[in-house]
């Protein structure tokens, strides 16, 4: 039995080295208890343009500075799971219609096989709509939201991540996973500390895009809450960075459609990678990840900062 497993793993590794895409076959071998670390990687050139058409041999993955061997590679247009986290607190009331229109525009860019979830950010965090391929239902859920209450950003991120991880289970299929968070103000209602949110982000293979309206930050500055506003901007930027995502700071809600279009385009130009750590023991430590790309036009490969090496039976906790 062990010899058969070794043969299978060698075949998968050879396929990855040759740049062969085996989206289902590769993952199937890791559902038997061998922990694979999945990565969503965005590659851009010096001008910020996406670099398509790369093969597996162009990528080199490092874990805590040690080179790792790819076990899985896909450059295909894998389906997307997109979770919208929309600030519907009272501070968003003047811009909420524009925010709803932009969010609905983003869902219309999705394709067959993609799924969407929706949650609000207000005094009480709850899932308005869990992952569904029914985009019409999501559109109705977005339109039914109303702006009221206080702002609980950290709690919204934390609860949504926990819900998504429970839904995915221990061995999810290869999909691009992203959260798009839109807010305009400071967190004034969360019962979850930032450190706990960051910990959850690092345990999840979900890219987070943060859209933080500068208007809310400017208002905070005018109310002499400048240090808190800058701290909020920095903290949300860390969540985006450590997940492999991006932070956007538009000056007005009228910029939202263009930002959502940018996010949609990025999701369609990502690579899915996976590797089995050379140190497979689950010691609970946080392991740093970096990815380099050998290509004359590729100057940056963006992915999540790392993962916690928990035993395979405890993943998701």
C-alpha positions as CSV (number, residue, x, y, z in Angstrom):
1,X,0.0,0.0,0.0
2,X,2.8,2.4,0.9
3,X,4.7,1.6,-2.3
4,X,1.5,2.4,-4.3
5,X,1.1,5.7,-2.6
6,X,4.7,6.6,-3.2
7,X,4.3,5.8,-6.9
8,X,1.2,8.0,-7.1
9,X,2.9,10.9,-5.4
10,X,5.9,10.7,-7.7
11,X,3.6,10.8,-10.7
12,X,1.8,13.9,-9.4
13,X,5.1,15.6,-8.7
14,X,6.3,14.8,-12.2
15,X,3.1,16.2,-13.7
16,X,3.6,19.4,-11.8
17,X,7.2,19.7,-12.8
18,X,6.2,19.4,-16.5
19,X,3.6,22.1,-16.1
20,X,0.7,19.6,-16.6
21,X,-2.6,20.8,-15.2
22,X,-4.4,18.1,-13.2
23,X,-7.0,19.9,-11.3
24,X,-8.9,16.9,-9.8
25,X,-6.3,14.2,-9.9
26,X,-3.7,16.1,-7.9
27,X,-6.1,17.0,-5.1
28,X,-7.6,13.6,-4.9
29,X,-4.3,12.2,-3.6
30,X,-4.2,14.7,-0.7
31,X,-7.7,13.9,0.7
32,X,-6.3,10.7,2.2
33,X,-4.6,12.5,5.0
34,X,-1.5,14.1,3.4
35,X,-1.7,17.8,4.1
36,X,-1.3,20.0,1.0
37,X,-0.8,23.8,1.4
38,X,-2.9,25.5,-1.3
39,X,-1.9,28.9,-2.7
40,X,-3.6,31.5,-4.8
41,X,-1.0,33.5,-6.6
42,X,-1.3,36.8,-8.5
43,X,1.6,37.6,-10.8
44,X,2.1,41.1,-12.2
45,X,4.8,42.9,-14.2
46,X,6.4,46.3,-13.4
47,X,3.4,48.2,-14.7
48,X,1.0,46.2,-12.6
49,X,-0.4,44.2,-15.5
50,X,-1.2,40.5,-15.0
51,X,1.2,37.9,-16.5
52,X,-0.8,35.0,-18.1
53,X,0.4,31.8,-19.6
54,X,3.0,30.7,-17.0
55,X,3.7,27.1,-16.5
56,X,4.5,25.2,-13.2
57,X,8.3,25.4,-13.8
58,X,8.2,29.2,-13.7
59,X,7.2,29.1,-10.0
60,X,9.4,28.5,-6.9
61,X,7.8,28.2,-3.5
62,X,9.7,28.8,-0.2
63,X,8.5,27.9,3.3
64,X,10.5,29.6,6.0
65,X,13.2,30.1,3.4
66,X,13.3,26.4,2.3
67,X,12.4,25.5,-1.3
68,X,9.4,23.3,-1.7
69,X,8.3,21.0,-4.5
70,X,5.0,21.7,-6.2
71,X,2.4,19.0,-6.0
72,X,-0.4,20.8,-7.7
73,X,-0.6,23.5,-10.4
74,X,-3.5,25.0,-12.3
75,X,-3.6,28.0,-14.7
76,X,-7.1,27.3,-15.8
77,X,-10.0,29.5,-15.1
78,X,-11.1,27.7,-11.9
79,X,-14.6,28.6,-10.5
80,X,-14.8,31.5,-7.9
81,X,-16.3,31.6,-4.5
82,X,-16.9,35.3,-3.8
83,X,-18.1,36.5,-0.4
84,X,-19.3,40.1,-0.2
85,X,-18.9,41.8,3.2
86,X,-20.9,45.0,2.8
87,X,-20.9,47.8,5.5
88,X,-24.6,48.5,6.1
89,X,-24.1,50.6,9.2
90,X,-25.7,54.0,9.5
91,X,-22.5,55.8,8.4
92,X,-22.9,54.3,5.0
93,X,-26.5,55.6,4.5
94,X,-25.6,58.4,2.1
95,X,-23.6,56.1,-0.2
96,X,-25.4,52.9,0.3
97,X,-27.4,52.9,-2.9
98,X,-24.1,53.4,-4.9
99,X,-22.5,50.6,-2.9
100,X,-25.4,48.2,-3.6
101,X,-25.3,49.0,-7.4
102,X,-21.6,48.4,-7.5
103,X,-21.9,45.1,-5.6
104,X,-24.6,43.9,-7.9
105,X,-22.4,44.9,-10.9
106,X,-19.6,42.7,-9.5
107,X,-21.9,39.6,-9.2
108,X,-23.0,40.1,-12.8
109,X,-19.4,39.5,-13.9
110,X,-19.4,36.0,-12.5
111,X,-19.8,32.9,-14.6
112,X,-21.5,29.6,-14.5
113,X,-20.1,27.5,-11.6
114,X,-19.2,30.5,-9.5
115,X,-20.8,31.1,-6.2
116,X,-21.5,34.1,-4.0
117,X,-22.2,34.8,-0.3
118,X,-23.3,38.0,1.3
119,X,-22.9,39.4,4.8
120,X,-23.5,42.8,6.4
121,X,-21.3,44.9,8.7
122,X,-23.4,46.5,11.4
123,X,-24.0,46.1,15.1
124,X,-25.2,42.6,14.6
125,X,-23.2,40.3,12.3
126,X,-25.0,37.6,10.4
127,X,-24.9,35.9,7.0
128,X,-27.5,37.4,4.7
129,X,-26.9,34.8,2.1
130,X,-24.5,31.8,2.3
131,X,-22.7,30.5,-0.8
132,X,-25.0,30.0,-3.7
133,X,-24.7,29.8,-7.5
134,X,-28.1,31.6,-7.8
135,X,-26.8,35.1,-8.6
136,X,-30.4,36.4,-8.8
137,X,-31.0,35.5,-5.2
138,X,-27.8,37.3,-4.2
139,X,-28.9,40.4,-6.2
140,X,-32.2,40.4,-4.3
141,X,-30.4,40.0,-1.0
142,X,-28.1,43.0,-1.7
143,X,-31.1,45.1,-2.7
144,X,-32.9,44.2,0.5
145,X,-30.2,45.4,2.8
146,X,-30.7,48.7,4.7
147,X,-28.1,50.9,6.4
148,X,-28.5,51.2,10.2
149,X,-26.6,50.7,13.4
150,X,-22.9,50.8,14.3
151,X,-19.9,49.3,12.5
152,X,-18.5,45.9,13.5
153,X,-15.8,45.3,10.8
154,X,-13.6,42.8,12.7
155,X,-16.5,40.8,13.9
156,X,-17.9,40.7,10.4
157,X,-14.7,39.3,8.9
158,X,-14.2,36.8,11.8
159,X,-17.7,35.4,11.6
160,X,-17.7,35.2,7.8
161,X,-14.4,33.3,7.8
162,X,-15.6,30.8,10.3
163,X,-18.8,30.2,8.3
164,X,-16.9,29.7,5.1
165,X,-14.4,27.3,6.6
166,X,-17.2,25.2,8.0
167,X,-18.9,25.1,4.6
168,X,-15.7,24.1,2.9
169,X,-14.8,21.3,5.3
170,X,-11.4,19.6,5.4
171,X,-10.8,18.8,1.7
172,X,-12.3,21.5,-0.5
173,X,-12.3,21.4,-4.3
174,X,-9.9,23.7,-6.1
175,X,-11.6,27.1,-6.4
176,X,-10.5,30.7,-6.2
177,X,-11.8,32.1,-2.9
178,X,-12.1,35.7,-2.1
179,X,-13.8,38.1,0.3
180,X,-14.5,41.7,-0.8
181,X,-15.0,44.0,2.2
182,X,-16.4,47.5,1.8
183,X,-16.5,50.0,4.7
184,X,-16.3,53.7,5.3
185,X,-15.6,54.0,9.0
186,X,-13.9,52.9,12.2
187,X,-14.8,49.7,13.9
188,X,-16.9,50.8,16.9
189,X,-19.0,47.7,17.7
190,X,-16.9,44.5,17.4
191,X,-16.5,42.1,20.3
192,X,-13.5,40.4,18.5
193,X,-10.0,41.8,18.8
194,X,-7.9,42.5,15.7
195,X,-5.3,39.8,16.7
196,X,-8.0,37.1,16.6
197,X,-9.2,38.3,13.2
198,X,-5.6,38.2,11.8
199,X,-5.1,34.7,13.2
200,X,-8.3,33.5,11.4
201,X,-7.2,35.2,8.2
202,X,-3.8,33.4,8.4
203,X,-5.6,30.0,8.9
204,X,-7.8,30.4,5.8
205,X,-6.9,30.1,2.2
206,X,-9.1,33.0,1.3
207,X,-7.9,36.2,-0.4
208,X,-9.3,39.4,1.1
209,X,-9.8,42.6,-0.8
210,X,-10.5,45.7,1.4
211,X,-12.2,48.8,0.0
212,X,-12.0,51.6,2.6
213,X,-13.7,54.8,1.6
214,X,-11.4,57.7,2.4
215,X,-14.4,59.9,3.2
216,X,-14.9,58.0,6.4
217,X,-11.3,58.4,7.4
218,X,-11.4,62.1,6.6
219,X,-14.5,62.5,8.8
220,X,-12.6,60.7,11.6
221,X,-9.7,63.1,11.2
222,X,-12.0,66.1,11.4
223,X,-13.4,64.7,14.7
224,X,-9.8,64.5,16.0
225,X,-9.8,60.7,15.8
226,X,-6.9,60.7,13.5
227,X,-4.8,58.1,15.3
228,X,-7.7,55.7,15.4
229,X,-8.4,56.3,11.7
230,X,-4.8,55.6,10.7
231,X,-4.7,52.5,12.9
232,X,-7.8,51.2,11.3
233,X,-6.4,51.8,7.8
234,X,-3.2,50.0,8.7
235,X,-4.9,47.1,10.4
236,X,-7.2,46.4,7.4
237,X,-4.2,46.7,5.1
238,X,-2.5,44.0,7.1
239,X,-5.5,41.7,6.7
240,X,-5.5,42.2,2.9
241,X,-1.7,41.8,2.6
242,X,-1.4,38.6,4.7
243,X,-4.2,37.0,2.7
244,X,-2.6,37.8,-0.6
245,X,-5.2,40.5,-1.4
246,X,-5.2,44.3,-1.8
247,X,-6.3,47.5,0.0
248,X,-8.2,50.1,-2.0
249,X,-8.8,53.6,-0.6
250,X,-11.2,55.4,-3.0
251,X,-12.1,59.1,-2.2
252,X,-15.8,58.6,-3.2
253,X,-18.4,55.9,-3.7
254,X,-18.5,56.7,-7.4
255,X,-15.2,54.9,-7.8
256,X,-16.6,51.6,-6.5
257,X,-17.7,50.2,-9.9
258,X,-14.1,50.6,-11.3
259,X,-12.6,49.0,-8.2
260,X,-15.0,46.0,-8.3
261,X,-14.1,45.6,-12.0
262,X,-10.4,45.5,-11.1
263,X,-11.0,42.8,-8.5
264,X,-13.0,40.8,-10.9
265,X,-10.2,41.0,-13.5
266,X,-7.7,39.9,-10.9
267,X,-9.7,36.9,-9.8
268,X,-9.7,35.7,-13.5
269,X,-5.9,36.0,-13.7
270,X,-4.6,34.0,-10.8
271,X,-2.7,30.7,-10.5
272,X,-3.6,27.9,-8.1
273,X,-0.6,26.1,-6.6
274,X,-0.1,23.5,-3.9
275,X,2.7,21.8,-2.2
276,X,3.3,19.2,0.5
277,X,5.6,20.7,3.2
278,X,9.0,19.0,3.6
279,X,8.3,19.2,7.3
280,X,4.9,17.6,7.4
281,X,4.7,17.5,11.2
282,X,1.9,19.7,12.6
283,X,3.8,21.6,15.3
284,X,1.3,24.5,15.4
285,X,3.9,27.1,14.3
286,X,3.2,29.8,11.7
287,X,5.3,29.1,8.6
288,X,6.1,31.9,6.2
289,X,5.5,31.5,2.5
290,X,7.1,33.3,-0.4
291,X,6.8,32.7,-4.2
292,X,9.2,33.7,-6.9
293,X,8.6,33.6,-10.6
294,X,11.2,33.1,-13.4
295,X,9.9,35.3,-16.2
296,X,11.3,38.4,-17.9
297,X,8.1,40.4,-17.3
298,X,7.0,39.0,-14.0
299,X,8.4,41.1,-11.1
300,X,6.0,40.3,-8.3
301,X,4.1,37.2,-7.1
302,X,1.5,38.0,-4.4
303,X,0.1,35.3,-2.2
304,X,-0.8,34.7,1.4
305,X,1.9,35.3,4.1
306,X,1.8,31.8,5.4
307,X,-0.1,29.2,7.4
308,X,-0.3,27.4,10.7
309,X,1.1,23.9,10.6
310,X,-1.7,22.2,12.6
311,X,-2.2,18.5,12.5
312,X,-4.4,17.5,9.5
313,X,-7.2,16.2,11.7
314,X,-7.5,19.7,13.3
315,X,-7.5,21.9,10.2
316,X,-10.0,24.6,10.3
317,X,-9.8,25.0,14.2
